[in-house]
Amino acid sequence: MVIVNTLGRVSQGQIFEQSVYQNLRGKYDLTYLSKDGISKIDFVLDGTYALEVKQTFSKRDLSLLKRRSEMINVSEKYLVTNRFTDHPNAILAVDL
């Protein structure tokens, strides 16, 4: 992390999202939803699953993901988190 921060400040969330990307690439056809250069859905896997990467699960983040995934007709949506929750729409990152 020292090398990365030498080039510019990087948040823990950005590092976590990059880690999730590294686990997914090569296994799925990855796309994302973006509007005006702002990422709205972090990852869309095979056009079927919408994933939003967050350090912790929140119902607000899930609600936003549901609305955004409806825009692209993706019915399967999950928050990938770094902390355990038993919510059915949460995936613990180590389980990817």
Contacts in CASP RR format, 6 or more apart in sequence:
PFRMAT RR
TARGET T0000
AUTHOR 0000-0000-0000
METHOD contacts of the structure
MODEL  1
MVIVNTLGRVSQGQIFEQSVYQNLRGKYDLTYLSKDGISKIDFVLDGTYA
LEVKQTFSKRDLSLLKRRSEMINVSEKYLVTNRFTDHPNAILAVDL
1 10 0 8 1.000
1 15 0 8 1.000
4 10 0 8 1.000
4 15 0 8 1.000
12 55 0 8 1.000
13 53 0 8 1.000
13 55 0 8 1.000
16 53 0 8 1.000
16 55 0 8 1.000
16 82 0 8 1.000
16 93 0 8 1.000
17 42 0 8 1.000
17 53 0 8 1.000
19 93 0 8 1.000
20 42 0 8 1.000
20 43 0 8 1.000
20 51 0 8 1.000
20 53 0 8 1.000
20 80 0 8 1.000
20 93 0 8 1.000
20 96 0 8 1.000
21 30 0 8 1.000
21 43 0 8 1.000
23 93 0 8 1.000
23 96 0 8 1.000
24 30 0 8 1.000
24 43 0 8 1.000
24 45 0 8 1.000
24 51 0 8 1.000
24 96 0 8 1.000
28 45 0 8 1.000
28 46 0 8 1.000
29 45 0 8 1.000
29 46 0 8 1.000
29 47 0 8 1.000
30 43 0 8 1.000
30 44 0 8 1.000
30 45 0 8 1.000
31 43 0 8 1.000
31 44 0 8 1.000
31 47 0 8 1.000
32 39 0 8 1.000
32 40 0 8 1.000
32 41 0 8 1.000
32 42 0 8 1.000
32 43 0 8 1.000
32 44 0 8 1.000
33 39 0 8 1.000
33 40 0 8 1.000
33 41 0 8 1.000
33 44 0 8 1.000
33 50 0 8 1.000
33 68 0 8 1.000
33 71 0 8 1.000
33 72 0 8 1.000
34 40 0 8 1.000
40 68 0 8 1.000
41 50 0 8 1.000
41 51 0 8 1.000
41 52 0 8 1.000
41 65 0 8 1.000
41 68 0 8 1.000
41 69 0 8 1.000
41 72 0 8 1.000
42 51 0 8 1.000
42 52 0 8 1.000
42 53 0 8 1.000
42 80 0 8 1.000
43 50 0 8 1.000
43 51 0 8 1.000
43 53 0 8 1.000
44 50 0 8 1.000
44 51 0 8 1.000
44 72 0 8 1.000
44 74 0 8 1.000
45 51 0 8 1.000
47 74 0 8 1.000
48 74 0 8 1.000
48 76 0 8 1.000
49 74 0 8 1.000
49 76 0 8 1.000
49 77 0 8 1.000
49 78 0 8 1.000
50 65 0 8 1.000
50 68 0 8 1.000
50 69 0 8 1.000
50 72 0 8 1.000
50 74 0 8 1.000
50 76 0 8 1.000
50 77 0 8 1.000
50 78 0 8 1.000
51 77 0 8 1.000
51 78 0 8 1.000
51 79 0 8 1.000
51 80 0 8 1.000
51 91 0 8 1.000
52 61 0 8 1.000
52 62 0 8 1.000
52 64 0 8 1.000
52 65 0 8 1.000
52 77 0 8 1.000
52 78 0 8 1.000
52 79 0 8 1.000
52 80 0 8 1.000
53 79 0 8 1.000
53 80 0 8 1.000
53 93 0 8 1.000
54 61 0 8 1.000
54 79 0 8 1.000
54 80 0 8 1.000
54 81 0 8 1.000
54 82 0 8 1.000
55 81 0 8 1.000
55 82 0 8 1.000
55 83 0 8 1.000
56 81 0 8 1.000
56 82 0 8 1.000
56 83 0 8 1.000
57 79 0 8 1.000
57 81 0 8 1.000
57 83 0 8 1.000
57 85 0 8 1.000
57 87 0 8 1.000
57 90 0 8 1.000
58 79 0 8 1.000
61 79 0 8 1.000
62 77 0 8 1.000
62 79 0 8 1.000
62 87 0 8 1.000
62 89 0 8 1.000
65 77 0 8 1.000
65 79 0 8 1.000
66 77 0 8 1.000
69 75 0 8 1.000
69 77 0 8 1.000
77 89 0 8 1.000
78 89 0 8 1.000
78 90 0 8 1.000
78 91 0 8 1.000
79 87 0 8 1.000
79 89 0 8 1.000
79 90 0 8 1.000
79 91 0 8 1.000
80 90 0 8 1.000
80 91 0 8 1.000
80 92 0 8 1.000
80 93 0 8 1.000
80 96 0 8 1.000
81 90 0 8 1.000
81 91 0 8 1.000
81 92 0 8 1.000
81 93 0 8 1.000
82 92 0 8 1.000
82 93 0 8 1.000
83 92 0 8 1.000
84 92 0 8 1.000
END
